[in-house]
């Protein structure tokens, strides 16, 4: 999984899982500058309530 894929998946479903947030936190030291911007955007969307923390149903 890449951060871009995770971002698109979260935007499409409106949900991000705890495991995905954990992955972002664990990988953040390896992010390129554009990936850092995506991670910040994900955080802002969570803060605004546009993406919710939860589980995705198949």
CHARMM internal coordinates of N, CA and C (Angstrom, degrees):
IC EDIT
DIST 1 N 1 CA 1.4413
DIST 1 CA 1 C 1.5298
ANGL 1 N 1 CA 1 C 108.26
DIST 1 C 2 N 1.3037
ANGL 1 CA 1 C 2 N 115.59
DIHE 1 N 1 CA 1 C 2 N 142.12
DIST 2 N 2 CA 1.4606
ANGL 1 C 2 N 2 CA 120.70
DIHE 1 CA 1 C 2 N 2 CA 173.67
DIST 2 CA 2 C 1.5230
ANGL 2 N 2 CA 2 C 108.51
DIHE 1 C 2 N 2 CA 2 C -111.65
DIST 2 C 3 N 1.3042
ANGL 2 CA 2 C 3 N 115.21
DIHE 2 N 2 CA 2 C 3 N 165.06
DIST 3 N 3 CA 1.4617
ANGL 2 C 3 N 3 CA 119.20
DIHE 2 CA 2 C 3 N 3 CA 179.78
DIST 3 CA 3 C 1.5224
ANGL 3 N 3 CA 3 C 110.67
DIHE 2 C 3 N 3 CA 3 C -64.89
DIST 3 C 4 N 1.3253
ANGL 3 CA 3 C 4 N 117.14
DIHE 3 N 3 CA 3 C 4 N -36.25
DIST 4 N 4 CA 1.4603
ANGL 3 C 4 N 4 CA 120.58
DIHE 3 CA 3 C 4 N 4 CA 177.66
DIST 4 CA 4 C 1.5141
ANGL 4 N 4 CA 4 C 111.97
DIHE 3 C 4 N 4 CA 4 C -61.77
DIST 4 C 5 N 1.3343
ANGL 4 CA 4 C 5 N 116.52
DIHE 4 N 4 CA 4 C 5 N -42.90
DIST 5 N 5 CA 1.4722
ANGL 4 C 5 N 5 CA 120.64
DIHE 4 CA 4 C 5 N 5 CA 177.95
DIST 5 CA 5 C 1.5238
ANGL 5 N 5 CA 5 C 110.55
DIHE 4 C 5 N 5 CA 5 C -63.76
DIST 5 C 6 N 1.3197
ANGL 5 CA 5 C 6 N 115.94
DIHE 5 N 5 CA 5 C 6 N -42.86
DIST 6 N 6 CA 1.4619
ANGL 5 C 6 N 6 CA 120.29
DIHE 5 CA 5 C 6 N 6 CA 179.22
DIST 6 CA 6 C 1.5253
ANGL 6 N 6 CA 6 C 110.78
DIHE 5 C 6 N 6 CA 6 C -62.79
DIST 6 C 7 N 1.3183
ANGL 6 CA 6 C 7 N 116.61
DIHE 6 N 6 CA 6 C 7 N -41.88
DIST 7 N 7 CA 1.4643
ANGL 6 C 7 N 7 CA 121.02
DIHE 6 CA 6 C 7 N 7 CA 178.83
DIST 7 CA 7 C 1.5264
ANGL 7 N 7 CA 7 C 110.76
DIHE 6 C 7 N 7 CA 7 C -60.63
DIST 7 C 8 N 1.3239
ANGL 7 CA 7 C 8 N 116.60
DIHE 7 N 7 CA 7 C 8 N -49.00
DIST 8 N 8 CA 1.4675
ANGL 7 C 8 N 8 CA 120.19
DIHE 7 CA 7 C 8 N 8 CA -179.27
DIST 8 CA 8 C 1.5211
ANGL 8 N 8 CA 8 C 111.85
DIHE 7 C 8 N 8 CA 8 C -63.66
DIST 8 C 9 N 1.3311
ANGL 8 CA 8 C 9 N 116.45
DIHE 8 N 8 CA 8 C 9 N -40.48
DIST 9 N 9 CA 1.4678
ANGL 8 C 9 N 9 CA 121.34
DIHE 8 CA 8 C 9 N 9 CA 178.55
DIST 9 CA 9 C 1.5312
ANGL 9 N 9 CA 9 C 110.52
DIHE 8 C 9 N 9 CA 9 C -63.00
DIST 9 C 10 N 1.3141
ANGL 9 CA 9 C 10 N 116.34
DIHE 9 N 9 CA 9 C 10 N -41.95
DIST 10 N 10 CA 1.4627
ANGL 9 C 10 N 10 CA 120.99
DIHE 9 CA 9 C 10 N 10 CA 179.90
DIST 10 CA 10 C 1.5230
ANGL 10 N 10 CA 10 C 111.69
DIHE 9 C 10 N 10 CA 10 C -68.79
DIST 10 C 11 N 1.3174
ANGL 10 CA 10 C 11 N 116.36
DIHE 10 N 10 CA 10 C 11 N -39.48
DIST 11 N 11 CA 1.4619
ANGL 10 C 11 N 11 CA 119.90
DIHE 10 CA 10 C 11 N 11 CA 178.51
DIST 11 CA 11 C 1.5313
ANGL 11 N 11 CA 11 C 110.61
DIHE 10 C 11 N 11 CA 11 C -66.00
DIST 11 C 12 N 1.3183
ANGL 11 CA 11 C 12 N 117.10
DIHE 11 N 11 CA 11 C 12 N -39.70
DIST 12 N 12 CA 1.4619
ANGL 11 C 12 N 12 CA 120.77
DIHE 11 CA 11 C 12 N 12 CA -178.12
DIST 12 CA 12 C 1.5260
ANGL 12 N 12 CA 12 C 111.80
DIHE 11 C 12 N 12 CA 12 C -68.94
DIST 12 C 13 N 1.3320
ANGL 12 CA 12 C 13 N 116.53
DIHE 12 N 12 CA 12 C 13 N -39.53
DIST 13 N 13 CA 1.4629
ANGL 12 C 13 N 13 CA 119.92
DIHE 12 CA 12 C 13 N 13 CA -176.04
DIST 13 CA 13 C 1.5281
ANGL 13 N 13 CA 13 C 113.38
DIHE 12 C 13 N 13 CA 13 C -94.52
DIST 13 C 14 N 1.3358
ANGL 13 CA 13 C 14 N 116.54
DIHE 13 N 13 CA 13 C 14 N -22.82
DIST 14 N 14 CA 1.4582
ANGL 13 C 14 N 14 CA 120.19
DIHE 13 CA 13 C 14 N 14 CA -175.95
DIST 14 CA 14 C 1.5085
ANGL 14 N 14 CA 14 C 113.17
DIHE 13 C 14 N 14 CA 14 C 78.40
DIST 14 C 15 N 1.3565
ANGL 14 CA 14 C 15 N 116.25
DIHE 14 N 14 CA 14 C 15 N 12.67
DIST 15 N 15 CA 1.4639
ANGL 14 C 15 N 15 CA 121.43
DIHE 14 CA 14 C 15 N 15 CA -176.24
DIST 15 CA 15 C 1.5171
ANGL 15 N 15 CA 15 C 109.75
DIHE 14 C 15 N 15 CA 15 C -134.67
DIST 15 C 16 N 1.3323
ANGL 15 CA 15 C 16 N 115.86
DIHE 15 N 15 CA 15 C 16 N 142.33
DIST 16 N 16 CA 1.4549
ANGL 15 C 16 N 16 CA 122.04
DIHE 15 CA 15 C 16 N 16 CA 169.56
DIST 16 CA 16 C 1.5235
ANGL 16 N 16 CA 16 C 106.59
DIHE 15 C 16 N 16 CA 16 C -130.03
DIST 16 C 17 N 1.3124
ANGL 16 CA 16 C 17 N 117.15
DIHE 16 N 16 CA 16 C 17 N 139.95
DIST 17 N 17 CA 1.4711
ANGL 16 C 17 N 17 CA 120.84
DIHE 16 CA 16 C 17 N 17 CA -176.46
DIST 17 CA 17 C 1.5265
ANGL 17 N 17 CA 17 C 110.71
DIHE 16 C 17 N 17 CA 17 C -90.47
DIST 17 C 18 N 1.3160
ANGL 17 CA 17 C 18 N 116.00
DIHE 17 N 17 CA 17 C 18 N 163.12
DIST 18 N 18 CA 1.4632
ANGL 17 C 18 N 18 CA 121.22
DIHE 17 CA 17 C 18 N 18 CA 176.75
DIST 18 CA 18 C 1.5274
ANGL 18 N 18 CA 18 C 110.77
DIHE 17 C 18 N 18 CA 18 C -61.63
DIST 18 C 19 N 1.3335
ANGL 18 CA 18 C 19 N 117.08
DIHE 18 N 18 CA 18 C 19 N -38.27
DIST 19 N 19 CA 1.4582
ANGL 18 C 19 N 19 CA 120.96
DIHE 18 CA 18 C 19 N 19 CA 179.19
DIST 19 CA 19 C 1.5290
ANGL 19 N 19 CA 19 C 110.88
DIHE 18 C 19 N 19 CA 19 C -63.81
DIST 19 C 20 N 1.3150
ANGL 19 CA 19 C 20 N 116.58
DIHE 19 N 19 CA 19 C 20 N -38.69
DIST 20 N 20 CA 1.4658
ANGL 19 C 20 N 20 CA 120.46
DIHE 19 CA 19 C 20 N 20 CA 179.33
DIST 20 CA 20 C 1.5280
ANGL 20 N 20 CA 20 C 111.24
DIHE 19 C 20 N 20 CA 20 C -67.95
DIST 20 C 21 N 1.3147
ANGL 20 CA 20 C 21 N 116.62
DIHE 20 N 20 CA 20 C 21 N -40.32
DIST 21 N 21 CA 1.4679
ANGL 20 C 21 N 21 CA 119.72
DIHE 20 CA 20 C 21 N 21 CA 176.26
DIST 21 CA 21 C 1.5245
ANGL 21 N 21 CA 21 C 109.91
DIHE 20 C 21 N 21 CA 21 C -64.76
DIST 21 C 22 N 1.3130
ANGL 21 CA 21 C 22 N 116.55
DIHE 21 N 21 CA 21 C 22 N -39.78
DIST 22 N 22 CA 1.4663
ANGL 21 C 22 N 22 CA 120.41
DIHE 21 CA 21 C 22 N 22 CA 176.29
DIST 22 CA 22 C 1.5137
ANGL 22 N 22 CA 22 C 112.17
DIHE 21 C 22 N 22 CA 22 C -61.29
DIST 22 C 23 N 1.3343
ANGL 22 CA 22 C 23 N 116.24
DIHE 22 N 22 CA 22 C 23 N -39.76
DIST 23 N 23 CA 1.4592
ANGL 22 C 23 N 23 CA 120.97
DIHE 22 CA 22 C 23 N 23 CA 178.02
DIST 23 CA 23 C 1.5274
ANGL 23 N 23 CA 23 C 110.22
DIHE 22 C 23 N 23 CA 23 C -63.88
DIST 23 C 24 N 1.3354
ANGL 23 CA 23 C 24 N 117.04
DIHE 23 N 23 CA 23 C 24 N -44.54
DIST 24 N 24 CA 1.4703
ANGL 23 C 24 N 24 CA 121.00
DIHE 23 CA 23 C 24 N 24 CA 178.77
DIST 24 CA 24 C 1.5299
ANGL 24 N 24 CA 24 C 109.48
DIHE 23 C 24 N 24 CA 24 C -59.51
DIST 24 C 25 N 1.3178
ANGL 24 CA 24 C 25 N 117.23
DIHE 24 N 24 CA 24 C 25 N -45.66
DIST 25 N 25 CA 1.4674
ANGL 24 C 25 N 25 CA 121.15
DIHE 24 CA 24 C 25 N 25 CA -179.24
DIST 25 CA 25 C 1.5277
ANGL 25 N 25 CA 25 C 111.42
DIHE 24 C 25 N 25 CA 25 C -62.96
DIST 25 C 26 N 1.3270
ANGL 25 CA 25 C 26 N 117.27
DIHE 25 N 25 CA 25 C 26 N -40.59
DIST 26 N 26 CA 1.4620
ANGL 25 C 26 N 26 CA 121.10
DIHE 25 CA 25 C 26 N 26 CA -179.00
DIST 26 CA 26 C 1.5241
ANGL 26 N 26 CA 26 C 112.55
DIHE 25 C 26 N 26 CA 26 C -70.84
DIST 26 C 27 N 1.3278
ANGL 26 CA 26 C 27 N 117.40
DIHE 26 N 26 CA 26 C 27 N -29.25
DIST 27 N 27 CA 1.4622
ANGL 26 C 27 N 27 CA 122.05
DIHE 26 CA 26 C 27 N 27 CA -175.67
DIST 27 CA 27 C 1.5226
ANGL 27 N 27 CA 27 C 113.88
DIHE 26 C 27 N 27 CA 27 C -95.17
DIST 27 C 28 N 1.3185
ANGL 27 CA 27 C 28 N 118.94
DIHE 27 N 27 CA 27 C 28 N -7.67
DIST 28 N 28 CA 1.4538
ANGL 27 C 28 N 28 CA 120.77
DIHE 27 CA 27 C 28 N 28 CA -169.27
DIST 28 CA 28 C 1.5291
ANGL 28 N 28 CA 28 C 114.25
DIHE 27 C 28 N 28 CA 28 C -59.27
DIST 28 C 29 N 1.3178
ANGL 28 CA 28 C 29 N 118.32
DIHE 28 N 28 CA 28 C 29 N -27.72
DIST 29 N 29 CA 1.4711
ANGL 28 C 29 N 29 CA 119.32
DIHE 28 CA 28 C 29 N 29 CA 178.97
DIST 29 CA 29 C 1.5262
ANGL 29 N 29 CA 29 C 111.79
DIHE 28 C 29 N 29 CA 29 C -71.48
DIST 29 C 30 N 1.3291
ANGL 29 CA 29 C 30 N 117.45
DIHE 29 N 29 CA 29 C 30 N -16.31
DIST 30 N 30 CA 1.4650
ANGL 29 C 30 N 30 CA 122.09
DIHE 29 CA 29 C 30 N 30 CA -179.50
DIST 30 CA 30 C 1.5230
ANGL 30 N 30 CA 30 C 113.55
DIHE 29 C 30 N 30 CA 30 C -97.24
DIST 30 C 31 N 1.3267
ANGL 30 CA 30 C 31 N 117.52
DIHE 30 N 30 CA 30 C 31 N -4.29
DIST 31 N 31 CA 1.4543
ANGL 30 C 31 N 31 CA 120.97
DIHE 30 CA 30 C 31 N 31 CA -175.48
DIST 31 CA 31 C 1.5200
ANGL 31 N 31 CA 31 C 112.17
DIHE 30 C 31 N 31 CA 31 C -70.79
DIST 31 C 32 N 1.3235
ANGL 31 CA 31 C 32 N 115.40
DIHE 31 N 31 CA 31 C 32 N 141.08
DIST 32 N 32 CA 1.4585
ANGL 31 C 32 N 32 CA 121.82
DIHE 31 CA 31 C 32 N 32 CA 169.59
DIST 32 CA 32 C 1.5261
ANGL 32 N 32 CA 32 C 107.52
DIHE 31 C 32 N 32 CA 32 C -76.08
DIST 32 C 33 N 1.3053
ANGL 32 CA 32 C 33 N 116.27
DIHE 32 N 32 CA 32 C 33 N 170.73
DIST 33 N 33 CA 1.4744
ANGL 32 C 33 N 33 CA 120.71
DIHE 32 CA 32 C 33 N 33 CA -176.21
DIST 33 CA 33 C 1.5241
ANGL 33 N 33 CA 33 C 112.51
DIHE 32 C 33 N 33 CA 33 C -57.92
DIST 33 C 34 N 1.3192
ANGL 33 CA 33 C 34 N 117.87
DIHE 33 N 33 CA 33 C 34 N -42.96
DIST 34 N 34 CA 1.4701
ANGL 33 C 34 N 34 CA 119.82
DIHE 33 CA 33 C 34 N 34 CA -179.33
DIST 34 CA 34 C 1.5292
ANGL 34 N 34 CA 34 C 111.10
DIHE 33 C 34 N 34 CA 34 C -68.29
DIST 34 C 35 N 1.3316
ANGL 34 CA 34 C 35 N 117.62
DIHE 34 N 34 CA 34 C 35 N -30.56
DIST 35 N 35 CA 1.4608
ANGL 34 C 35 N 35 CA 120.50
DIHE 34 CA 34 C 35 N 35 CA 177.16
DIST 35 CA 35 C 1.5263
ANGL 35 N 35 CA 35 C 110.64
DIHE 34 C 35 N 35 CA 35 C -71.73
DIST 35 C 36 N 1.3177
ANGL 35 CA 35 C 36 N 117.03
DIHE 35 N 35 CA 35 C 36 N -34.59
DIST 36 N 36 CA 1.4652
ANGL 35 C 36 N 36 CA 120.36
DIHE 35 CA 35 C 36 N 36 CA 175.80
DIST 36 CA 36 C 1.5267
ANGL 36 N 36 CA 36 C 110.15
DIHE 35 C 36 N 36 CA 36 C -60.64
DIST 36 C 37 N 1.3296
ANGL 36 CA 36 C 37 N 115.61
DIHE 36 N 36 CA 36 C 37 N -40.53
DIST 37 N 37 CA 1.4689
ANGL 36 C 37 N 37 CA 119.89
DIHE 36 CA 36 C 37 N 37 CA 178.52
DIST 37 CA 37 C 1.5293
ANGL 37 N 37 CA 37 C 110.67
DIHE 36 C 37 N 37 CA 37 C -63.67
DIST 37 C 38 N 1.3236
ANGL 37 CA 37 C 38 N 117.45
DIHE 37 N 37 CA 37 C 38 N -38.87
DIST 38 N 38 CA 1.4649
ANGL 37 C 38 N 38 CA 121.16
DIHE 37 CA 37 C 38 N 38 CA 178.15
DIST 38 CA 38 C 1.5279
ANGL 38 N 38 CA 38 C 110.27
DIHE 37 C 38 N 38 CA 38 C -65.38
DIST 38 C 39 N 1.3277
ANGL 38 CA 38 C 39 N 117.10
DIHE 38 N 38 CA 38 C 39 N -42.78
DIST 39 N 39 CA 1.4639
ANGL 38 C 39 N 39 CA 120.84
DIHE 38 CA 38 C 39 N 39 CA 179.68
DIST 39 CA 39 C 1.5260
ANGL 39 N 39 CA 39 C 110.80
DIHE 38 C 39 N 39 CA 39 C -62.97
DIST 39 C 40 N 1.3224
ANGL 39 CA 39 C 40 N 116.62
DIHE 39 N 39 CA 39 C 40 N -40.41
DIST 40 N 40 CA 1.4695
ANGL 39 C 40 N 40 CA 120.44
DIHE 39 CA 39 C 40 N 40 CA 177.19
DIST 40 CA 40 C 1.5221
ANGL 40 N 40 CA 40 C 109.95
DIHE 39 C 40 N 40 CA 40 C -63.58
DIST 40 C 41 N 1.3214
ANGL 40 CA 40 C 41 N 116.52
DIHE 40 N 40 CA 40 C 41 N -41.61
DIST 41 N 41 CA 1.4714
ANGL 40 C 41 N 41 CA 120.91
DIHE 40 CA 40 C 41 N 41 CA 179.03
DIST 41 CA 41 C 1.5299
ANGL 41 N 41 CA 41 C 110.58
DIHE 40 C 41 N 41 CA 41 C -62.37
DIST 41 C 42 N 1.3340
ANGL 41 CA 41 C 42 N 117.13
DIHE 41 N 41 CA 41 C 42 N -42.24
DIST 42 N 42 CA 1.4742
ANGL 41 C 42 N 42 CA 120.46
DIHE 41 CA 41 C 42 N 42 CA 176.78
DIST 42 CA 42 C 1.5279
ANGL 42 N 42 CA 42 C 110.39
DIHE 41 C 42 N 42 CA 42 C -58.60
DIST 42 C 43 N 1.3229
ANGL 42 CA 42 C 43 N 116.33
DIHE 42 N 42 CA 42 C 43 N -44.49
DIST 43 N 43 CA 1.4658
ANGL 42 C 43 N 43 CA 120.35
DIHE 42 CA 42 C 43 N 43 CA 179.04
DIST 43 CA 43 C 1.5082
ANGL 43 N 43 CA 43 C 112.19
DIHE 42 C 43 N 43 CA 43 C -61.35
DIST 43 C 44 N 1.3168
ANGL 43 CA 43 C 44 N 117.03
DIHE 43 N 43 CA 43 C 44 N -41.86
DIST 44 N 44 CA 1.4678
ANGL 43 C 44 N 44 CA 120.66
DIHE 43 CA 43 C 44 N 44 CA 179.01
DIST 44 CA 44 C 1.5260
ANGL 44 N 44 CA 44 C 111.34
DIHE 43 C 44 N 44 CA 44 C -65.61
DIST 44 C 45 N 1.3333
ANGL 44 CA 44 C 45 N 116.08
DIHE 44 N 44 CA 44 C 45 N -40.44
DIST 45 N 45 CA 1.4652
ANGL 44 C 45 N 45 CA 119.56
DIHE 44 CA 44 C 45 N 45 CA 178.19
DIST 45 CA 45 C 1.5242
ANGL 45 N 45 CA 45 C 111.04
DIHE 44 C 45 N 45 CA 45 C -63.84
DIST 45 C 46 N 1.3287
ANGL 45 CA 45 C 46 N 117.10
DIHE 45 N 45 CA 45 C 46 N -36.97
DIST 46 N 46 CA 1.4672
ANGL 45 C 46 N 46 CA 121.15
DIHE 45 CA 45 C 46 N 46 CA 175.10
DIST 46 CA 46 C 1.5304
ANGL 46 N 46 CA 46 C 109.91
DIHE 45 C 46 N 46 CA 46 C -64.19
DIST 46 C 47 N 1.3243
ANGL 46 CA 46 C 47 N 116.49
DIHE 46 N 46 CA 46 C 47 N -46.15
DIST 47 N 47 CA 1.4694
ANGL 46 C 47 N 47 CA 120.76
DIHE 46 CA 46 C 47 N 47 CA 179.97
DIST 47 CA 47 C 1.5216
ANGL 47 N 47 CA 47 C 111.76
DIHE 46 C 47 N 47 CA 47 C -60.39
DIST 47 C 48 N 1.3283
ANGL 47 CA 47 C 48 N 116.39
DIHE 47 N 47 CA 47 C 48 N -37.66
DIST 48 N 48 CA 1.4664
ANGL 47 C 48 N 48 CA 121.23
DIHE 47 CA 47 C 48 N 48 CA -178.39
DIST 48 CA 48 C 1.5245
ANGL 48 N 48 CA 48 C 112.73
DIHE 47 C 48 N 48 CA 48 C -79.49
DIST 48 C 49 N 1.3271
ANGL 48 CA 48 C 49 N 117.24
DIHE 48 N 48 CA 48 C 49 N -11.77
DIST 49 N 49 CA 1.4534
ANGL 48 C 49 N 49 CA 120.66
DIHE 48 CA 48 C 49 N 49 CA -179.25
DIST 49 CA 49 C 1.5168
ANGL 49 N 49 CA 49 C 114.44
DIHE 48 C 49 N 49 CA 49 C 84.22
DIST 49 C 50 N 1.3360
ANGL 49 CA 49 C 50 N 117.00
DIHE 49 N 49 CA 49 C 50 N 10.14
DIST 50 N 50 CA 1.4634
ANGL 49 C 50 N 50 CA 120.10
DIHE 49 CA 49 C 50 N 50 CA 178.63
DIST 50 CA 50 C 1.5249
ANGL 50 N 50 CA 50 C 111.66
DIHE 49 C 50 N 50 CA 50 C -79.50
DIST 50 C 51 N 1.3357
ANGL 50 CA 50 C 51 N 116.17
DIHE 50 N 50 CA 50 C 51 N -25.21
DIST 51 N 51 CA 1.4649
ANGL 50 C 51 N 51 CA 122.35
DIHE 50 CA 50 C 51 N 51 CA 171.58
DIST 51 CA 51 C 1.5215
ANGL 51 N 51 CA 51 C 105.78
DIHE 50 C 51 N 51 CA 51 C -121.94
DIST 51 C 52 N 1.3191
ANGL 51 CA 51 C 52 N 115.80
DIHE 51 N 51 CA 51 C 52 N 134.58
DIST 52 N 52 CA 1.4685
ANGL 51 C 52 N 52 CA 120.92
DIHE 51 CA 51 C 52 N 52 CA -177.20
DIST 52 CA 52 C 1.5194
ANGL 52 N 52 CA 52 C 110.67
DIHE 51 C 52 N 52 CA 52 C -110.23
DIST 52 C 53 N 1.3109
ANGL 52 CA 52 C 53 N 115.18
DIHE 52 N 52 CA 52 C 53 N 150.45
DIST 53 N 53 CA 1.4522
ANGL 52 C 53 N 53 CA 122.03
DIHE 52 CA 52 C 53 N 53 CA 175.37
DIST 53 CA 53 C 1.5214
ANGL 53 N 53 CA 53 C 107.62
DIHE 52 C 53 N 53 CA 53 C -83.01
DIST 53 C 54 N 1.3161
ANGL 53 CA 53 C 54 N 116.69
DIHE 53 N 53 CA 53 C 54 N 126.56
DIST 54 N 54 CA 1.4614
ANGL 53 C 54 N 54 CA 119.56
DIHE 53 CA 53 C 54 N 54 CA -178.77
DIST 54 CA 54 C 1.4988
ANGL 54 N 54 CA 54 C 111.82
DIHE 53 C 54 N 54 CA 54 C -179.54
DIST 54 C 55 N 1.3172
ANGL 54 CA 54 C 55 N 115.75
DIHE 54 N 54 CA 54 C 55 N -151.17
DIST 55 N 55 CA 1.4647
ANGL 54 C 55 N 55 CA 120.86
DIHE 54 CA 54 C 55 N 55 CA 177.79
DIST 55 CA 55 C 1.5144
ANGL 55 N 55 CA 55 C 108.49
DIHE 54 C 55 N 55 CA 55 C -124.60
DIST 55 C 56 N 1.3208
ANGL 55 CA 55 C 56 N 113.75
DIHE 55 N 55 CA 55 C 56 N 147.80
DIST 56 N 56 CA 1.4595
ANGL 55 C 56 N 56 CA 120.55
DIHE 55 CA 55 C 56 N 56 CA 179.60
DIST 56 CA 56 C 1.5280
ANGL 56 N 56 CA 56 C 108.79
DIHE 55 C 56 N 56 CA 56 C -97.43
DIST 56 C 57 N 1.3120
ANGL 56 CA 56 C 57 N 117.00
DIHE 56 N 56 CA 56 C 57 N 129.24
DIST 57 N 57 CA 1.4524
ANGL 56 C 57 N 57 CA 120.84
DIHE 56 CA 56 C 57 N 57 CA 177.79
DIST 57 CA 57 C 1.5238
ANGL 57 N 57 CA 57 C 109.11
DIHE 56 C 57 N 57 CA 57 C -88.45
DIST 57 C 58 N 1.3084
ANGL 57 CA 57 C 58 N 116.05
DIHE 57 N 57 CA 57 C 58 N 140.25
DIST 58 N 58 CA 1.4671
ANGL 57 C 58 N 58 CA 120.36
DIHE 57 CA 57 C 58 N 58 CA -178.64
DIST 58 CA 58 C 1.4932
ANGL 58 N 58 CA 58 C 112.67
DIHE 57 C 58 N 58 CA 58 C -73.97
END
COOR INIT
IC SEED 1 N 1 CA 1 C
IC BUILD
